[in-house]
Amino acid sequence: MLAGFQVVPWYNIQEWQEVYEKIYAQTTTLSSKQKALDHLLIWKARCPSLPSGIESTLTLLEVHVQDLNKNNEICTDHLLRLAYSSALMRFVNHMLDKETAKGLTLYQAAKNSGIPDWIIELRHDTAHSDRLPPLDLLREATLTSIQWLQQNYWDKHKQCINNLVIGKLQDGGYLQNKISVLINFCISLSICSHSKCNIKFISEIKDATIRESLINDAKDLFDESVDFTNLKLISIHFLIETMNSKTKKLLNNDLVSNYVNRILMADDSLFLSLELHSLLDNYNLDCSKSLCKQYVQCFEGLLNFLHTNDLIQDFVLELIKYTNSDENINRRRKLASQWVSVILKALKKNQLFMEKVYETETKHVSLKDKKEINSLFYHWFPNKKRSLLLDLRKPVPKNLTNIIFIQPIISTYNPNLTYFIKDLLYLVQPRLPVSIIRKICKLAEVVATPEKFSAVPPKIYTVEDLKVTADANVSTITINDDEMLEVNTTNENCIEEECYQKYGIWQSSSKNYSWSTCAIGQLPWQVNQPEELMEISNK
């Protein structure tokens, strides 16, 4: 089942709303309440474990309808009081169970939930007194409880309840909205985790807007499974761990990667925000240098989340595509290129760590202890402390280590390829020779910046130029009326001069030599040489 949806005993929204109207409509009658009760009993048969609000409604409505039937032969005064008392007790226990689990008393929980105190007193009298409360008081308490359920359960769920239509949900906006909330929540936690912010608990977030946004996103994602009553007890680390565990089902969808990339690449996304980059990396406004650590750390949590959930490869490929799109702002394209370089460098650390583990046969390291793994990595590679570090327990995506897979990337024209091509080639397994990597990087530089390696001639000759030259060197002489003769009028001196032009190590022979009179194997200038010298040469 998709995350955010639950199996319910009603067929669709219409059936749920029909029961709601039969219970709470202004024109409701005993007959309509009886039909609503019948529906609730069917739901109970389909799903013995009903939601607390519906379970309480069923219990109270059943006694209420039975009382209205005036069947005194079966329902005596004592039995009605017993039934009402039992129903009210179950109502209080069901609806206040979550509050009392936090350590609150029933009176405190009732005050927080808006249930009148006198109903709690009735519940105590039922549980602990020798006598049951009066019937009229029990009837009034039942009607009050049913009205409370309308306001605090039925009306609230009426706004958000929805059908799950298989095959159409993925085309709708539900999943995309959930992913959008998740990514924004992840970015917020990532920024709050920044060492410069010095935030450990939600209560330490000074900006009320950011704090409320974080809480609302958490409630939307976790379905009230996290108690935000005391913000001093909710740590940022706890929310990160909860997010990693609670959102796995939501991410189990083929469309998630597309939605994540679309959200992070949007114009209003913080990830490629030029304003944020200018604020935190103001010495690198043109994005020509590597991103500073302070700026990268803002999104370290986000990138770790993508890496942990196997979304990092598609994100890197989308960033590369973004760097080569003319539709995007040039500075944002450079910023995306620098992010590709940062991520690839971080993945290279994972590769180095795994190779070192296999090389040293380190068996004492627990793959579950992230802190121990990071400590061991910094022990082995102490010069890597100032850059992004992803979860070392996750391997590098195999496609990024395959030269055939990345060949289209390095062979396609991209003016920003030089920012990350070296980092991409360093991931290839088996490793490429350093000389090959240098040549490919040099070629990428030539392609990306042709102005630095100008090889364009001062004039580009066309077919028209050849025709003009040919016409200038050929004149037509009329011999008679019917015959015409083309005569080459090119200056013979020019031709003779061209014969002596050097082309590399070769040179045209002079016309002073008579090649036709030379014997085979003999050069013209050897004709007049003494025979002794000829013999020495032959020897």
C-alpha positions in Angstrom: 0.0 0.0 0.0 1.3 3.5 -0.8 2.4 5.6 2.1 -0.2 8.1 3.5 -3.1 5.8 2.6 -4.7 3.2 4.9 -7.0 0.3 4.4 -10.5 1.3 5.6 -13.8 -0.6 6.0 -15.8 1.9 3.9 -16.0 1.5 0.2 -15.4 5.1 -0.8 -15.8 8.7 0.3 -19.5 8.7 -0.6 -20.3 5.9 1.8 -18.3 7.6 4.6 -20.2 10.9 4.0 -23.5 9.1 3.9 -23.0 7.8 7.4 -21.9 11.2 8.5 -25.1 12.9 7.2 -27.3 10.3 8.7 -25.8 10.9 12.2 -25.3 14.7 12.2 -27.8 16.1 9.7 -30.2 18.7 11.1 -33.2 16.6 9.8 -31.8 13.3 11.3 -34.4 10.9 12.6 -34.4 7.6 14.5 -34.6 5.8 11.2 -31.6 7.6 9.8 -29.6 7.0 12.9 -30.5 3.3 12.8 -29.3 3.1 9.2 -26.1 4.9 10.2 -25.6 2.4 13.1 -26.1 -0.5 10.6 -23.4 0.9 8.4 -21.0 1.2 11.4 -21.7 -2.4 12.4 -20.8 -3.5 8.9 -17.6 -1.5 9.1 -16.9 -3.2 12.5 -17.4 -6.6 10.9 -15.1 -5.7 8.0 -12.4 -4.2 10.3 -12.5 -5.2 14.0 -9.9 -2.5 14.8 -11.7 0.7 13.8 -10.2 4.2 14.2 -10.8 5.5 17.7 -13.3 8.2 16.6 -15.5 5.7 14.7 -15.3 3.1 17.4 -16.4 5.6 20.0 -19.2 6.9 17.7 -20.4 3.3 17.2 -20.5 2.6 21.0 -22.3 5.8 21.9 -24.8 5.7 19.0 -25.7 2.0 19.6 -26.8 2.8 23.2 -28.5 6.1 22.1 -30.5 4.3 19.4 -31.5 1.5 21.7 -32.7 4.0 24.2 -34.8 5.9 21.6 -36.5 2.7 20.6 -38.3 2.7 24.0 -38.0 -1.1 24.3 -38.4 -1.1 28.0 -39.1 -4.8 28.2 -35.6 -5.6 27.2 -33.8 -2.4 28.3 -34.6 -1.7 31.9 -33.4 1.5 33.6 -30.5 -0.3 35.2 -29.4 -1.9 31.9 -29.6 1.4 30.1 -27.5 3.1 32.8 -25.0 0.3 32.6 -24.8 0.5 28.8 -24.5 4.3 28.9 -21.8 4.2 31.5 -19.8 1.6 29.7 -20.1 3.5 26.4 -18.9 6.8 28.0 -16.0 5.0 29.7 -14.9 3.5 26.4 -15.3 6.9 24.8 -13.0 8.6 27.3 -10.4 5.9 27.2 -10.3 5.7 23.4 -10.1 9.5 22.8 -7.7 10.4 25.6 -5.4 7.4 25.3 -2.6 9.2 23.4 -2.7 12.2 25.8 -2.6 10.0 29.0 0.3 8.0 27.4 2.4 11.2 27.7 2.0 11.1 31.5 -1.0 13.5 31.8 -4.0 12.8 34.0 -7.5 12.3 32.5 -8.5 15.8 33.6 -5.4 17.4 32.0 -5.9 15.4 28.9 -9.6 16.3 28.7 -8.7 20.0 29.2 -6.3 19.8 26.3 -8.8 18.0 24.1 -11.9 20.1 25.0 -13.9 17.4 26.7 -16.0 18.8 29.6 -14.7 17.9 33.1 -18.1 16.6 34.3 -17.9 13.8 31.7 -14.6 12.7 33.2 -16.3 12.8 36.7 -19.1 10.6 35.3 -16.4 8.2 34.0 -14.8 8.1 37.5 -18.2 7.5 39.1 -18.8 4.6 36.7 -15.5 3.0 37.4 -15.1 3.6 41.2 -18.5 4.4 42.7 -21.0 1.9 44.1 -23.8 3.6 42.2 -24.2 4.4 38.5 -24.9 8.1 37.5 -28.5 9.1 36.8 -29.9 8.2 33.4 -30.7 11.8 32.4 -27.2 12.8 33.1 -25.8 9.9 31.1 -28.0 10.7 28.2 -26.8 14.3 28.2 -23.2 13.2 28.4 -23.7 10.8 25.5 -25.2 13.6 23.3 -22.4 15.9 24.3 -19.8 13.3 23.5 -21.4 12.6 20.1 -21.3 16.3 19.3 -17.6 16.4 20.4 -16.8 13.6 18.1 -18.4 15.5 15.2 -16.1 18.5 15.8 -12.9 16.7 16.7 -13.0 13.7 14.4 -15.7 13.6 11.7 -15.4 17.3 10.6 -11.6 17.2 10.6 -11.4 14.0 8.5 -14.1 15.2 6.2 -11.6 17.8 4.8 -8.8 15.4 4.1 -10.3 12.0 3.4 -9.7 10.9 -0.2 -10.2 7.9 -2.4 -7.2 5.8 -3.6 -7.7 5.0 -7.3 -5.1 2.5 -8.5 -3.4 3.7 -11.7 -4.5 7.3 -11.3 -2.8 8.3 -8.1 0.7 8.6 -9.7 -0.7 11.0 -12.3 -2.1 13.2 -9.5 -0.4 15.6 -7.2 -0.5 13.7 -3.9 2.8 12.0 -4.2 4.5 15.1 -5.6 3.2 17.2 -2.8 4.4 14.7 -0.2 7.8 14.6 -1.8 7.9 18.4 -1.9 7.1 18.6 1.9 9.8 15.9 2.5 12.5 17.7 0.6 11.7 21.1 2.2 11.7 19.4 5.6 15.0 17.7 4.8 16.6 21.0 3.7 15.4 22.8 6.8 16.9 20.1 9.1 20.1 20.2 7.0 20.4 24.0 7.6 19.6 23.7 11.3 22.3 21.1 11.6 24.9 23.6 10.4 27.7 24.0 12.9 27.4 27.8 12.7 23.7 27.7 13.7 24.4 25.9 17.0 20.9 24.4 17.1 20.2 21.1 18.9 16.5 21.4 19.8 13.6 22.9 17.9 13.0 25.3 20.8 16.4 26.9 19.9 15.2 28.0 16.5 14.8 31.7 16.9 12.8 32.4 13.7 9.1 31.6 14.6 8.2 31.1 10.9 10.9 28.6 10.3 10.1 26.8 13.5 6.4 26.5 12.7 7.1 25.4 9.1 9.3 22.7 10.4 6.7 21.5 12.9 3.9 21.5 10.3 6.0 19.6 7.8 6.8 17.0 10.5 3.2 16.6 11.3 2.3 16.2 7.7 5.0 13.5 7.2 4.7 11.6 10.5 0.9 11.7 11.0 1.1 13.0 14.5 3.4 10.2 15.7 5.7 12.8 17.1 4.6 14.8 20.1 5.5 18.5 19.8 4.0 19.6 23.1 7.5 20.2 24.6 9.8 21.6 21.9 12.7 21.5 24.3 12.7 17.7 24.2 12.6 17.4 20.4 16.1 17.4 19.0 17.2 17.9 15.4 19.0 14.6 15.4 15.8 12.9 16.5 13.8 14.4 13.6 16.5 13.3 11.2 16.4 9.7 12.4 12.6 9.7 12.4 12.6 11.1 8.8 15.0 8.3 7.7 12.8 5.6 9.2 9.3 7.0 8.5 9.7 7.9 4.8 11.1 4.7 3.3 7.6 3.6 2.2 7.0 7.0 0.6 10.2 6.7 -1.4 9.3 3.3 -2.7 8.0 4.5 -6.0 9.5 4.8 -9.4 8.4 8.4 -9.8 10.1 9.6 -6.6 13.5 10.4 -8.3 11.8 12.5 -11.0 9.9 14.5 -8.4 13.0 15.0 -6.2 15.1 16.3 -9.1 12.3 18.5 -10.3 11.8 20.1 -6.8 15.6 20.6 -6.2 16.1 22.1 -9.7 13.1 24.5 -9.5 13.7 28.2 -9.7 12.6 28.8 -6.1 14.7 25.9 -4.7 17.3 26.8 -2.1 19.8 24.3 -3.5 20.6 26.3 -6.6 19.7 29.7 -5.0 22.1 32.3 -6.2 21.1 34.6 -3.2 22.0 31.9 -0.7 25.3 31.2 -2.5 26.2 34.9 -2.6 25.5 35.2 1.1 27.6 32.3 2.2 30.3 32.2 -0.5 30.7 35.9 -1.4 34.3 35.5 -2.5 33.2 33.1 -5.3 30.3 35.0 -6.9 31.1 33.8 -10.4 31.3 30.1 -9.2 34.6 29.7 -10.9 36.2 28.3 -7.7 35.3 25.3 -5.6 32.4 25.8 -3.2 33.4 26.9 0.3 32.8 24.5 3.2 30.4 26.8 5.0 28.1 26.8 2.0 28.3 23.1 1.3 27.6 22.2 4.9 24.1 23.8 4.6 23.1 20.8 2.3 25.2 18.1 3.8 22.1 16.5 5.5 20.1 16.7 2.2 22.9 15.0 0.2 23.3 12.3 2.8 19.6 11.7 2.7 19.7 11.3 -1.1 22.7 9.0 -0.9 21.1 6.8 1.8 18.0 6.4 -0.3 19.8 5.6 -3.6 18.7 8.9 -5.2 22.2 10.5 -5.5 23.0 9.0 -9.0 19.9 10.3 -10.7 20.4 13.7 -9.0 24.0 14.0 -10.2 22.9 13.1 -13.8 20.2 15.7 -13.6 22.7 18.3 -12.4 25.0 17.5 -15.3 22.1 17.9 -17.7 21.3 21.2 -16.1 24.9 22.4 -16.6 24.5 21.9 -20.4 21.1 23.6 -20.9 21.1 26.9 -22.6 17.8 27.7 -21.0 19.3 28.1 -17.6 21.2 31.1 -16.2 24.9 30.8 -16.8 25.9 31.4 -13.2 23.4 28.8 -12.0 24.9 26.3 -14.5 28.3 26.9 -13.1 26.9 26.5 -9.6 25.4 23.2 -10.6 28.8 22.2 -12.1 30.5 22.9 -8.8 27.9 20.9 -6.9 28.6 17.9 -9.3 32.3 18.2 -8.4 31.6 18.3 -4.7 29.3 15.2 -4.8 31.8 13.2 -7.0 34.6 14.1 -4.6 32.5 12.8 -1.7 31.7 9.6 -3.5 35.4 9.1 -4.2 36.0 9.1 -0.4 33.5 6.2 -0.1 35.5 4.4 -2.8 38.8 5.0 -1.1 37.4 3.9 2.3 36.1 0.7 0.9 39.4 -0.1 -0.9 41.3 0.6 2.4 39.0 -1.7 4.3 39.5 -4.5 1.9 43.2 -3.8 1.7 43.8 -3.9 5.4 41.2 -6.6 6.1 39.7 -4.4 8.8 37.1 -6.7 10.5 36.7 -5.0 13.8 34.8 -2.0 12.3 31.1 -2.2 12.9 29.2 -1.1 9.8 26.3 0.1 12.0 28.4 2.6 14.0 28.6 5.6 11.8 30.8 7.6 14.2 33.3 4.8 14.4 33.5 4.6 10.6 34.0 8.3 10.2 36.7 8.3 12.9 38.5 5.5 11.1 38.3 7.3 7.8 39.8 10.5 9.2 42.5 8.4 10.8 43.4 6.9 7.4 42.9 10.1 5.4 43.5 13.1 7.7 43.7 15.6 4.8 40.1 15.0 3.9 38.5 16.6 6.9 37.5 19.9 5.3 35.2 18.5 2.6 31.8 16.8 2.3 31.5 13.3 3.8 28.6 11.1 2.8 27.6 7.9 4.5 30.6 5.7 4.1 28.5 2.5 4.6 26.9 3.1 1.1 29.0 2.2 -2.0 29.4 4.4 -5.0 26.7 3.8 -7.6 28.1 1.3 -10.1 27.1 3.3 -13.2 29.3 6.2 -12.2 32.3 3.8 -12.1 31.6 2.4 -15.6 33.5 4.2 -18.4 30.9 3.1 -21.0 28.1 4.7 -19.0 29.9 8.0 -18.6 31.2 8.1 -22.1 28.3 10.1 -23.5 28.8 12.7 -20.7 32.5 13.2 -21.4 32.1 13.2 -25.2 29.2 15.6 -25.4 29.9 19.3 -25.8 29.5 21.0 -22.5 31.1 24.4 -21.7 31.0 23.5 -18.0 32.4 20.0 -18.3 35.9 21.1 -17.1 34.6 21.8 -13.6 33.9 18.1 -12.9 35.3 15.8 -15.6 38.4 15.0 -13.6 36.3 14.0 -10.5 34.1 11.8 -12.8 37.1 10.1 -14.4 38.7 9.4 -10.9 35.7 7.2 -10.0 36.1 4.9 -13.0 37.0 1.3 -12.2 39.4 -0.2 -13.1 41.3 3.1 -12.7 42.4 5.0 -15.8 46.1 5.9 -16.2 46.9 9.4 -15.0 48.2 10.3 -18.5 44.9 9.3 -20.1 42.9 11.4 -17.5 45.1 14.4 -18.3 44.6 14.1 -22.0 40.8 13.8 -21.7 40.7 16.8 -19.3 42.9 18.8 -21.8 40.6 17.8 -24.7 37.6 18.9 -22.6 39.2 22.2 -21.9 39.8 22.7 -25.7 36.2 21.9 -26.4 34.9 24.0 -23.6 37.1 27.1 -24.2 38.0 27.1 -27.9 39.0 30.8 -27.7 42.1 29.8 -25.8 43.2 27.4 -28.5 42.4 29.4 -31.7 43.1 27.4 -34.8 40.8 29.4 -37.2 42.5 30.8 -40.3 42.3 34.6 -40.9 40.2 33.9 -44.1 37.8 31.1 -44.8 37.9 30.2 -48.5 34.9 29.1 -50.4 34.1 27.7 -53.8 33.5 31.2 -55.1 37.2 32.1 -54.3 38.4 29.1 -56.3 36.3 30.1 -59.3 37.7 33.7 -59.2 41.2 32.4 -59.1 40.7 30.0 -62.0 39.1 32.7 -64.1 42.0 35.0 -63.5 44.6 32.5 -64.7 42.8 31.3 -67.8 42.0 33.4 -70.9 40.1 32.4 -74.0 41.6 32.9 -77.5 39.3 32.7 -80.5 41.0 30.8 -83.3 38.2 30.9 -85.8 34.5 31.4 -85.5 33.9 27.8 -84.4 36.9 27.1 -82.2 38.0 28.5 -78.9 41.2 27.7 -77.0 41.7 28.2 -73.3 45.3 29.3 -72.5 46.8 29.4 -69.0 48.2 32.9 -68.5 49.7 32.3 -65.1 53.1 33.9 -64.8 55.8 31.3 -65.3 58.1 33.0 -62.9 55.5 32.6 -60.2 55.3 28.8 -60.9 59.0 28.6 -60.9 59.2 30.3 -57.6 56.5 28.0 -56.1 58.6 25.0 -57.2 61.3 25.9 -54.7 58.9 26.4 -51.8 59.7 23.9 -49.0 57.0 21.6 -47.6 58.4 20.0 -44.5 61.6 18.1 -45.4 60.7 17.8 -49.1 61.7 20.3 -51.9 60.7 20.4 -55.6 63.6 19.6 -58.0 65.1 22.3 -60.2 64.3 22.3 -63.9 68.0 22.6 -64.7 68.4 18.8 -64.3 67.6 16.4 -67.2 65.9 13.4 -65.6 65.2 11.7 -69.0 68.9 11.2 -69.7 69.8 9.7 -66.3 70.3 5.9 -65.9 68.0 4.0 -63.7 69.1 4.3 -60.1 71.2 7.4 -60.8 70.3 11.0 -59.8 70.9 13.9 -62.3 73.6 15.6 -60.2 75.5 12.3 -60.0 76.1 12.1 -63.8 79.4 14.1 -63.8 80.8 12.6 -60.5 84.0 10.5 -60.7 83.6 6.7 -61.0 85.7 6.2 -57.9 83.2 8.2 -55.8 80.4 6.3 -57.4 81.9 3.0 -56.4 82.5 4.1 -52.8 78.9 5.2 -52.6 77.7 1.8 -54.0 79.9 0.0 -51.4 
